Amino acid sequence: MSYNPRTNYKGPAHERIAANRIVTDSNCWEYPGSPSNKYPTISHEGCYVTVHRYMYQHYKGPIPKGHYICHTCDNTRCHNPEHLYAGTPKQNAQDCVNRQRHAKKYDQETASKILAMRELTGMPGNTIAVHLGLSKSGVNNFLSKLGLSYQKGGYQRYVA
Ligand SMILES: [Zn+2]
C-alpha cells in the first residue's frame, strides 16, 4: 500500500523527513516544526525522537553511550548527517561556549568554571553561583540557555 509521506505518519521516518525538509543556503537540512522547538521531533515506531538523533543513527550508526549528537553548523534544527557528530556532554557544552553562542555574559574562563562545576558535581545553579561569587539568576540563565537547567531527577539536555 502506498502512502503520502507528507500526511501519513506511519511511513519510515527518514522518508517523511526527506519529504518535508527545507534545505538552507548553508546546506542545513531543517525539519519544519514549531520555531520555538530547538530540536524538531518526529514519530518513529510509536515514539517521538529528535530528528537529528534519528538521522545520525539512520545514516551513521548507533550513538555511543553517553554521547550527544552535536552540530558542526551550530544550527540545532539541522539534521544533515554531514553536519552531525557524536560528542560528550562536555564537548557539546564547550562547543557552545567556544562559539560564543550563549556565553556573552561570561568570559571564557568563568563559563568553563561554571560548566566544569556543573558537570563534576551536578550542583544546582544557585550553589555554583555562591561558590563562584556570581549572581544566581545569571548562572541559572546561562545554564538554561545551554539546555543544562536543573530538572527533577538531575540535569538533562533536551536532546534525548
Ligand atoms: Zn547544518
Residues whose N, C-alpha, C, O or C-beta is under 5 A from the ligand:
A	BS01	ZN	N27 C28 W29 C73 N75 C78 N80 H83
